[in-house]
Amino acid sequence: MTPSTGRRVVVTGANEGIGYHLLVALLNDGYRVAGLDVDGEQFRPLQERYPDRVRFQQCDVTVDDDVQAAIGEVIDRWGRIDILVNNAAIFEFGPFEEQTLDDTRREFEVNYFGYARAIRAVLPHMKARGGGIIHNVSSGVSLVGHPGLSGYASTKGAVEALTRSLQLELRHENVFCTIVYPPLTGTRSAKEIGYPESLLNDPADVGRKLAGKIESTGPTIAADWQTKIGLALAQRFPYIVRKGTERFVETEDTGQAIQ
């Protein structure tokens, strides 16, 4: 018997990227894992391999009823949810002036309100059971910003403020809320931005690292020490961030990167 035996985890945004590889790593570690996403194509081979320990719940995190129904179904089938990982996220890449308010609203509906909906659905259950962990996946852009990602960065900053407020509200409960920082990862979305491959971490490695932190209850969790140090340096020496992201800032007239 391992510590993970019988533990039930829900991961949102679990059909690809970090969420998918986290789910796979958790299954390998002995957890039962329910993945919530609008698409479940990647789940078929997992369900064949782990028929009793993996579930796919079709769920659009922008729809209140979808989230309530998905969380309720997992509880009905498995009896409880021990850990929630809020991971589902989208972004619109481009200069602020070219983004519409509808673009930003969509980002908030998924990245912030999607988290809030899942928390609202699971929190009463965790409090009634007397325990639980809620991991909210964030990003370093919430701390240092990023050209072309003003909406996404804003949603992550809002998630962090929500998490810190919940940490205070739940300080007398056995329910923990954390902020999780993965490193820059070679997901489909990150590759679309144009980062060099050498800077992108393998999603499978990131999933395994985060799986190793799944029982952590500290207020902030970094995937590894390199991520922790990198975030600290970026905050202390912001010119590092500017140097690393200047390729994404272009003047309107020349199309050249601003130096």
C-alpha positions as CSV (number, residue, x, y, z in Angstrom):
1,M,0.0,0.0,0.0
2,T,1.4,3.4,-1.0
3,P,0.3,6.8,0.4
4,S,-1.6,7.4,-2.9
5,T,-3.7,4.3,-2.7
6,G,-7.3,5.3,-2.8
7,R,-6.7,9.0,-3.1
8,R,-9.0,10.8,-5.6
9,V,-7.8,13.7,-7.7
10,V,-9.6,15.9,-10.2
11,V,-7.6,17.7,-12.9
12,T,-9.2,20.3,-15.1
13,G,-7.8,20.9,-18.6
14,A,-6.6,17.3,-18.6
15,N,-6.7,16.3,-22.3
16,E,-3.3,17.8,-23.3
17,G,-0.3,19.6,-22.1
18,I,0.7,19.8,-18.4
19,G,-2.7,18.6,-17.3
20,Y,-2.6,15.4,-19.3
21,H,1.0,14.5,-18.3
22,L,0.2,15.3,-14.6
23,L,-2.8,12.9,-14.8
24,V,-0.6,10.2,-16.4
25,A,2.0,10.6,-13.7
26,L,-0.6,10.4,-10.9
27,L,-2.0,7.2,-12.4
28,N,1.5,5.7,-12.4
29,D,1.8,6.7,-8.8
30,G,-1.4,4.9,-7.8
31,Y,-4.0,7.7,-7.6
32,R,-7.5,7.6,-9.0
33,V,-7.8,10.6,-11.3
34,A,-10.7,12.2,-13.0
35,G,-9.9,14.5,-15.9
36,L,-12.3,17.4,-16.8
37,D,-12.1,18.8,-20.3
38,V,-14.2,19.7,-23.4
39,D,-12.4,17.0,-25.3
40,G,-11.4,13.5,-24.1
41,E,-9.7,11.9,-27.1
42,Q,-6.5,11.3,-25.2
43,F,-8.3,9.4,-22.5
44,R,-9.2,6.3,-24.5
45,P,-5.9,4.4,-24.1
46,L,-5.7,5.5,-20.4
47,Q,-9.2,4.1,-19.7
48,E,-8.2,0.8,-21.3
49,R,-5.1,0.6,-19.2
50,Y,-6.6,1.9,-15.9
51,P,-10.3,1.1,-16.2
52,D,-10.9,1.5,-12.4
53,R,-8.7,4.5,-11.8
54,V,-9.3,7.0,-14.5
55,R,-12.4,8.9,-15.5
56,F,-13.1,11.4,-18.2
57,Q,-15.8,14.0,-17.5
58,Q,-16.7,16.2,-20.4
59,C,-16.9,19.6,-19.0
60,D,-16.7,23.2,-20.2
61,V,-15.4,25.2,-17.2
62,T,-17.1,28.3,-18.5
63,V,-20.5,26.7,-17.8
64,D,-21.8,26.6,-14.2
65,D,-23.9,23.5,-14.6
66,D,-21.2,21.6,-16.4
67,V,-18.8,22.1,-13.6
68,Q,-21.3,21.3,-10.9
69,A,-22.4,18.1,-12.7
70,A,-18.8,16.9,-13.4
71,I,-17.7,17.3,-9.8
72,G,-21.0,15.8,-8.5
73,E,-20.5,12.8,-10.8
74,V,-17.0,12.1,-9.6
75,I,-18.2,12.3,-6.0
76,D,-21.2,10.0,-6.7
77,R,-19.0,7.4,-8.4
78,W,-15.9,7.5,-6.2
79,G,-17.3,8.7,-2.9
80,R,-15.1,11.7,-2.5
81,I,-12.5,14.1,-4.0
82,D,-9.3,14.6,-2.0
83,I,-7.5,16.9,-4.3
84,L,-8.5,19.4,-7.0
85,V,-6.0,20.7,-9.6
86,N,-7.2,23.8,-11.4
87,N,-5.2,23.8,-14.6
88,A,-7.5,24.6,-17.6
89,A,-6.3,27.8,-19.3
90,I,-6.3,29.7,-22.6
91,F,-4.7,32.8,-23.9
92,E,-5.0,35.3,-26.7
93,F,-1.5,36.4,-27.9
94,G,-1.1,39.9,-29.2
95,P,-0.6,43.5,-28.2
96,F,-3.1,44.9,-25.7
97,E,-4.4,47.5,-28.2
98,E,-5.3,44.7,-30.7
99,Q,-7.1,42.6,-28.1
100,T,-10.8,43.1,-27.7
101,L,-12.6,43.1,-24.4
102,D,-14.4,40.0,-25.5
103,D,-11.0,38.3,-25.9
104,T,-10.1,39.2,-22.3
105,R,-13.5,38.2,-21.0
106,R,-13.1,34.8,-22.6
107,E,-9.7,34.4,-20.9
108,F,-11.2,35.3,-17.5
109,E,-14.1,32.9,-18.1
110,V,-11.7,30.0,-18.5
111,N,-8.7,31.0,-16.4
112,Y,-10.3,32.7,-13.5
113,F,-14.0,31.9,-13.3
114,G,-13.3,28.3,-14.4
115,Y,-11.1,28.0,-11.3
116,A,-13.7,29.7,-9.1
117,R,-16.5,27.4,-10.4
118,A,-14.5,24.3,-9.7
119,I,-13.6,25.5,-6.2
120,R,-17.2,26.4,-5.4
121,A,-18.3,22.9,-6.5
122,V,-15.7,21.0,-4.5
123,L,-15.2,23.2,-1.4
124,P,-18.4,22.4,0.5
125,H,-17.6,18.7,0.0
126,M,-14.1,19.0,1.3
127,K,-15.2,21.0,4.3
128,A,-17.9,18.5,5.1
129,R,-15.3,15.7,4.9
130,G,-12.9,17.6,7.0
131,G,-10.0,17.9,4.5
132,G,-8.8,18.5,1.0
133,I,-6.2,20.2,-1.2
134,I,-6.9,22.7,-4.0
135,H,-4.0,23.4,-6.3
136,N,-4.4,26.5,-8.5
137,V,-1.9,26.4,-11.4
138,S,-0.5,29.8,-12.1
139,S,2.4,31.3,-14.1
140,G,5.4,33.5,-13.7
141,V,3.8,36.0,-15.9
142,S,1.5,36.9,-13.0
143,L,4.6,38.2,-11.2
144,V,6.6,39.8,-13.9
145,G,4.2,40.4,-16.9
146,H,4.8,39.5,-20.6
147,P,4.3,41.5,-23.8
148,G,1.4,40.1,-25.8
149,L,-0.1,38.3,-22.8
150,S,-1.8,41.1,-20.9
151,G,-5.1,39.3,-20.5
152,Y,-3.5,35.9,-19.6
153,A,-1.2,37.6,-17.1
154,S,-4.1,39.4,-15.5
155,T,-6.1,36.2,-15.1
156,K,-3.2,34.6,-13.3
157,G,-2.7,37.6,-11.0
158,A,-6.4,37.4,-10.2
159,V,-6.2,33.6,-9.5
160,E,-3.3,34.3,-7.1
161,A,-5.2,37.0,-5.2
162,L,-8.2,34.6,-5.0
163,T,-6.0,31.8,-3.6
164,R,-4.3,34.0,-1.0
165,S,-7.7,35.2,0.2
166,L,-9.0,31.6,0.4
167,Q,-5.9,30.6,2.4
168,L,-6.9,33.2,5.0
169,E,-10.5,32.2,5.0
170,L,-9.7,28.5,5.4
171,R,-6.9,28.9,7.9
172,H,-9.0,27.1,10.6
173,E,-10.1,24.4,8.2
174,N,-8.2,21.3,7.1
175,V,-8.6,22.5,3.5
176,F,-5.5,23.9,1.8
177,C,-5.3,26.2,-1.3
178,T,-1.9,26.5,-3.1
179,I,-0.5,28.5,-6.0
180,V,1.5,26.2,-8.3
181,Y,4.2,27.4,-10.6
182,P,5.3,25.1,-13.5
183,P,8.4,26.1,-15.5
184,L,8.1,27.3,-19.1
185,T,6.8,24.2,-20.8
186,G,6.7,23.0,-24.4
187,T,2.9,22.9,-24.6
188,R,1.1,23.5,-27.9
189,S,0.2,27.0,-26.7
190,A,3.7,27.9,-25.6
191,K,5.2,26.8,-28.9
192,E,2.7,29.0,-30.8
193,I,4.2,32.1,-29.1
194,G,7.6,31.3,-30.5
195,Y,9.9,30.5,-27.6
196,P,13.1,28.6,-28.6
197,E,12.8,24.9,-28.0
198,S,15.9,25.1,-25.8
199,L,13.9,27.1,-23.2
200,L,10.9,24.8,-23.1
201,N,10.6,22.0,-20.6
202,D,9.3,18.6,-21.7
203,P,5.6,18.4,-20.6
204,A,6.0,14.8,-19.4
205,D,8.9,15.8,-17.1
206,V,6.8,18.8,-15.8
207,G,3.8,16.5,-15.2
208,R,6.0,14.1,-13.2
209,K,7.5,16.9,-11.1
210,L,4.1,18.3,-10.3
211,A,2.8,14.8,-9.4
212,G,5.5,14.6,-6.9
213,K,4.1,17.8,-5.3
214,I,0.5,16.7,-5.3
215,E,0.2,16.2,-1.5
216,S,2.0,19.5,-0.7
217,T,0.0,22.1,1.2
218,G,2.4,25.1,1.3
219,P,1.0,28.4,0.1
220,T,3.2,28.4,-3.0
221,I,4.7,25.4,-4.8
222,A,7.3,25.5,-7.6
223,A,7.8,22.5,-9.8
224,D,11.5,22.4,-9.1
225,W,14.3,24.5,-7.5
226,Q,15.2,25.9,-10.9
227,T,11.7,27.4,-11.3
228,K,11.8,28.7,-7.8
229,I,15.1,30.5,-8.3
230,G,14.1,31.7,-11.7
231,L,11.0,33.4,-10.4
232,A,12.9,35.0,-7.6
233,L,15.6,36.4,-9.9
234,A,13.0,37.6,-12.4
235,Q,11.2,39.6,-9.6
236,R,14.5,41.0,-8.2
237,F,16.1,41.8,-11.6
238,P,13.3,42.7,-14.0
239,Y,15.7,43.5,-16.8
240,I,16.2,39.8,-17.1
241,V,12.5,39.4,-18.1
242,R,12.8,42.4,-20.5
243,K,15.8,40.9,-22.2
244,G,14.1,37.5,-22.5
245,T,10.8,38.8,-23.9
246,E,11.9,41.8,-26.0
247,R,11.6,39.6,-29.2
248,F,7.8,39.7,-28.7
249,V,7.5,43.5,-28.7
250,E,7.4,45.1,-32.1
251,T,7.1,48.7,-33.2
252,E,4.1,49.4,-35.4
253,D,6.1,51.1,-38.1
254,T,9.2,49.0,-38.5
255,G,8.2,45.6,-37.1
256,Q,11.5,45.5,-35.4
257,A,12.0,44.3,-31.8
258,I,12.2,47.1,-29.3
259,Q,15.7,47.1,-27.6
